[in-house]
């Protein structure tokens, strides 16, 4: 669904450029070229605005913030990564790397990868290649949602978890990027605490666990759910506080960045009693290519299958 939407956007952009050049060139070649250049840098400028909002928000509230040099480097890296993802990978290469569920997967812990807002499974392309090279079973889902509530994703996540559990005999590691982390929490609140599907651990990456101020600038049912102090987030926390909640049975790992241009401040990406992992200098989508993230996923997937499901959490950076 998202792939087709982004393909339509790409086609529309091409038609706009062609129409502009056709109109402007007879009047002035410089006018035509200038319009094309402005159109090409529009995405970079939009991302730059996000970084400026992030820095301004933190400074005005007296919060710690990254250096200007770090933010500029993150802006440049995020621009390149976003262009690659949203203009190529997500619209055109959704199934370039297939799921990896080998016939000899029994006894191994697999990984379920859940993408974020306006993405699909292609955003995990590098992660999937890494997991395949390590022979770690995985399923990367594409959620059937565009302008839908987060709860719409439950059946897809449930099917992926059950498929990996059946193939391996072990509850899989759950990994969610951005909104994907909330999708995982939403799925978990439907599970009983003693369910064999409840994983030992889950990793969230740049997830707005407590909402993000940037969500106030965008419309849509799922975006509204990700706003700070939304009714949906408050209900989710209330459900997770129940004594029979599966949420407390999971060892959570929260990966966050000090240059995250979408989900900020850093505290909104962190859950209480979770292990915290800082990716210094990384932006929102760029985090998915961090070697430290891949190492964390591998460690949790290859860890002891008999580790306890509860215990004290620690912080790391």
C-alpha distance (Angstrom), angle and dihedral (degrees) to the residues before:
residue distance angle dihedral
X1 . . .
X2 3.81 . .
X3 3.81 90.4 .
X4 3.80 92.0 57.4
X5 3.79 91.4 45.3
X6 3.82 91.7 53.4
X7 3.80 90.9 45.4
X8 3.79 88.9 55.1
X9 3.80 90.2 48.4
X10 3.82 90.5 50.3
X11 3.80 91.6 50.4
X12 3.79 91.1 47.4
X13 3.82 90.5 51.1
X14 3.80 91.4 52.0
X15 3.80 91.2 49.8
X16 3.80 91.1 48.9
X17 3.82 91.4 52.8
X18 3.80 91.9 47.6
X19 3.80 91.6 48.5
X20 3.80 91.8 47.8
X21 3.79 94.1 50.1
X22 3.82 90.6 46.1
X23 3.79 90.6 53.3
X24 3.81 100.7 37.6
X25 3.82 103.1 38.8
X26 3.83 96.5 70.7
X27 3.79 88.5 51.9
X28 3.81 99.3 42.6
X29 3.79 133.4 -16.5
X30 3.80 89.7 -151.2
X31 3.79 90.6 52.6
X32 3.81 90.9 52.0
X33 3.81 93.7 46.9
X34 3.79 92.5 44.7
X35 3.80 91.4 53.1
X36 3.78 91.8 49.8
X37 3.81 91.9 49.6
X38 3.80 91.2 48.8
X39 3.80 90.0 49.8
X40 3.80 90.8 50.4
X41 3.81 94.0 52.0
X42 3.82 94.7 43.0
X43 3.79 91.4 95.5
X44 3.79 92.2 50.9
X45 3.80 90.3 49.6
X46 3.82 91.7 49.8
X47 3.79 90.8 52.0
X48 3.78 89.7 45.9
X49 3.80 89.3 55.6
X50 3.80 89.3 54.0
X51 3.81 91.5 53.1
X52 3.81 90.7 47.2
X53 3.82 91.1 51.2
X54 3.82 90.1 48.5
X55 3.81 93.7 51.2
X56 3.80 94.0 42.6
X57 3.80 91.7 48.9
X58 3.80 92.5 52.7
X59 3.79 95.3 43.3
X60 3.79 94.9 49.7
X61 3.80 91.3 50.7
X62 3.80 92.0 46.1
X63 3.81 93.5 -115.7
X64 3.80 125.1 151.0
X65 3.80 110.8 -93.6
X66 3.78 138.1 -175.6
X67 3.79 121.9 -98.3
X68 3.78 119.9 -92.4
X69 3.80 90.1 -112.8
X70 3.80 91.8 53.5
X71 3.81 91.5 48.8
X72 3.81 92.5 49.7
X73 3.81 91.0 50.6
X74 3.81 90.8 47.9
X75 3.82 90.6 48.3
X76 3.80 91.3 53.5
X77 3.81 93.2 45.9
X78 3.81 92.9 46.0
X79 3.80 91.4 49.8
X80 3.79 91.4 55.2
X81 3.80 93.7 43.3
X82 3.82 93.7 46.4
X83 3.80 92.4 49.8
X84 3.80 89.9 50.3
X85 3.79 93.6 47.1
X86 3.80 103.2 39.4
X87 3.79 98.9 35.4
X88 3.80 98.4 39.4
X89 3.80 121.5 4.1
X90 3.81 101.7 42.8
X91 3.83 99.8 40.4
X92 3.82 98.9 35.7
X93 3.83 110.1 19.8
X94 3.81 104.6 43.9
X95 3.81 93.9 132.7
X96 3.80 99.9 27.8
X97 3.81 90.2 115.6
X98 3.83 112.0 38.6
X99 3.79 127.1 -147.9
X100 3.78 115.2 -83.2
X101 3.81 114.6 -135.5
X102 3.82 105.6 147.4
X103 3.79 122.0 -162.9
X104 3.82 90.4 -117.0
X105 3.82 93.9 54.7
X106 3.80 94.5 111.2
X107 3.80 110.6 125.9
X108 3.82 94.9 17.3
X109 3.79 124.7 109.7
X110 3.78 110.9 -120.0
X111 3.80 129.0 -156.7
X112 3.80 129.4 -124.5
X113 3.81 111.7 -155.6
X114 3.81 117.9 -157.4
X115 3.80 120.3 -171.9
X116 3.79 129.2 -147.1
X117 3.80 138.5 -118.8
X118 3.83 118.5 -34.6
X119 3.81 91.5 2.1
X120 3.80 138.3 99.4
X121 3.79 135.5 -158.0
X122 3.82 92.0 -68.9
X123 3.81 89.7 77.6
X124 3.83 85.5 73.4
X125 3.83 94.4 54.9
X126 3.82 96.1 119.0
X127 3.80 92.1 41.5
X128 3.82 91.1 50.5
X129 3.79 91.2 51.0
X130 3.79 89.8 50.1
X131 3.81 93.2 49.3
X132 3.80 92.0 46.3
X133 3.81 90.4 51.4
X134 3.83 87.9 52.7
X135 3.84 90.2 46.6
X136 3.79 90.5 -123.3
X137 3.83 111.9 152.9
X138 3.79 114.1 -120.5
X139 3.78 144.5 166.4
X140 3.80 120.3 -157.4
X141 3.79 111.4 -162.1
X142 3.79 129.8 -151.0
X143 3.77 107.3 -146.5
X144 3.83 117.4 -135.8
X145 3.77 93.2 -131.3
X146 3.78 138.3 107.7
X147 3.79 108.0 140.5
X148 3.80 94.6 10.7
X149 3.79 137.0 110.9
X150 3.80 119.0 -94.1
X151 3.80 91.2 -112.2
X152 3.84 88.5 67.1
X153 3.80 87.9 78.6
X154 3.82 96.3 61.3
X155 3.84 98.3 95.0
X156 3.81 93.3 50.1
X157 3.80 93.5 49.2
X158 3.79 91.3 44.3
X159 3.81 91.8 52.4
X160 3.82 91.8 49.7
X161 3.81 93.5 48.5
X162 3.81 92.0 48.2
X163 3.79 93.0 47.0
X164 3.81 93.0 52.1
X165 3.79 92.2 42.7
X166 3.81 90.7 52.9
X167 3.82 92.0 47.7
X168 3.80 96.3 46.5
X169 3.80 106.0 23.5
X170 3.81 87.7 -131.7
X171 3.79 130.3 98.9
X172 3.83 105.1 -109.0
X173 3.77 129.9 -119.8
X174 3.82 110.2 -104.0
X175 3.81 119.0 -140.0
X176 3.80 123.1 -178.4
X177 3.79 131.5 178.6
X178 3.80 120.3 -150.7
X179 3.83 108.6 -42.7
X180 3.81 86.8 8.7
X181 3.80 89.1 75.4
X182 3.81 89.9 58.2
X183 3.80 89.2 47.5
X184 3.81 88.3 57.1
X185 3.80 92.6 49.2
X186 3.80 90.4 47.9
X187 3.81 91.3 51.6
X188 3.80 91.8 47.1
X189 3.81 93.9 54.8
X190 3.81 87.3 63.6
X191 3.82 91.6 56.2
X192 3.78 126.4 85.3
X193 3.80 116.0 -119.6
X194 3.81 92.5 -117.1
X195 3.79 94.7 47.2
X196 3.78 114.5 130.0
X197 3.80 87.7 -134.5
X198 3.81 95.2 64.4
X199 3.82 106.2 107.1
X200 3.76 128.3 -131.1
X201 3.79 90.9 -127.4
X202 3.79 143.7 8.0
X203 3.81 131.0 -162.8
X204 3.79 123.2 -152.4
X205 3.80 121.1 -168.6
X206 3.79 120.2 -158.8
X207 3.80 91.0 -23.1
X208 3.84 118.5 166.7
X209 3.80 93.9 -131.0
X210 3.80 89.7 163.6
X211 3.79 96.7 28.8
X212 3.80 130.9 -94.9
X213 3.83 126.5 -108.9
X214 3.81 89.4 -136.8
X215 3.82 88.8 66.9
X216 3.81 87.0 70.1
X217 3.81 88.4 68.4
X218 3.83 96.7 56.2
X219 3.79 132.6 61.9
X220 3.80 130.2 -136.6
X221 3.82 138.5 94.3
X222 3.82 95.8 -95.8
X223 3.81 92.0 43.5
X224 3.80 89.9 52.1
X225 3.81 88.3 54.0
X226 3.81 89.5 55.6
X227 3.79 95.8 55.3
X228 3.82 117.7 112.1
X229 3.80 112.7 -86.0
X230 3.81 92.8 3.4
X231 3.80 118.5 167.6
X232 3.81 89.0 -117.1
X233 3.81 94.4 54.8
X234 3.80 91.7 44.9
X235 3.80 91.0 52.1
X236 3.80 90.9 47.0
X237 3.81 91.1 54.4
X238 3.79 90.6 46.9
X239 3.80 92.0 52.2
X240 3.81 91.7 47.6
X241 3.81 91.2 52.6
X242 3.81 92.3 64.5
X243 3.79 115.3 112.5
X244 3.81 91.5 -122.7
X245 3.82 94.4 48.8
X246 3.80 118.5 131.4
X247 3.81 88.4 -146.5
X248 3.80 92.9 80.5
X249 3.82 91.5 51.5
X250 3.79 92.4 64.6
X251 3.79 126.7 83.4
X252 3.79 102.9 -134.3
X253 3.79 126.2 -150.8
X254 3.80 115.9 -166.7
X255 3.80 116.1 -161.2
X256 3.79 114.1 -165.6
X257 3.81 139.0 164.0
X258 3.78 134.8 -142.1
X259 3.84 90.4 -139.3
X260 3.80 97.2 47.3
X261 3.80 102.9 142.6
X262 3.82 95.4 -167.8
X263 3.80 107.8 37.0
X264 3.79 114.0 42.8
X265 2.97 155.9 -162.1
X266 3.80 98.7 36.1
X267 3.81 93.0 -119.0
X268 3.80 91.7 66.3
X269 3.82 89.6 64.9
X270 3.79 92.9 54.6
X271 3.78 130.9 86.8
X272 3.78 122.4 -154.7
X273 3.82 113.3 -103.8
X274 3.83 91.3 16.2
X275 3.78 126.6 122.7
X276 3.80 106.3 -105.3
X277 3.81 122.4 -144.3
X278 3.81 120.7 -171.3
X279 3.79 120.6 -154.6
X280 3.79 100.8 -163.9
X281 3.79 115.6 -148.8
X282 3.80 96.5 9.7
X283 3.81 126.8 127.3
X284 3.80 128.0 -144.0
X285 3.82 103.9 -84.3
X286 3.80 93.8 21.8
X287 3.83 89.0 67.8
X288 3.80 90.2 74.5
X289 3.81 89.9 69.8
X290 3.80 96.0 50.4
X291 3.84 112.2 123.5
X292 3.82 87.9 -145.6
X293 3.80 89.2 61.2
X294 3.78 92.7 50.8
X295 3.81 89.9 49.6
X296 3.80 90.6 51.8
X297 3.81 92.6 49.8
X298 3.79 91.3 48.1
X299 3.79 92.7 47.8
X300 3.80 92.2 51.9
X301 3.81 93.8 43.8
X302 3.81 93.6 47.0
X303 3.81 95.9 39.6
X304 3.77 125.2 110.9
X305 3.79 112.6 -59.3
X306 3.78 88.9 -147.6
X307 3.81 98.8 55.2
X308 3.82 113.9 130.0
X309 3.81 118.7 -96.4
X310 3.77 93.7 -134.3
X311 3.75 138.6 40.4
X312 3.76 142.8 109.3
X313 3.77 118.5 -43.8
X314 3.77 127.0 -136.6
X315 3.78 133.4 -156.0
X316 3.78 127.0 -125.0
X317 3.75 136.1 176.1
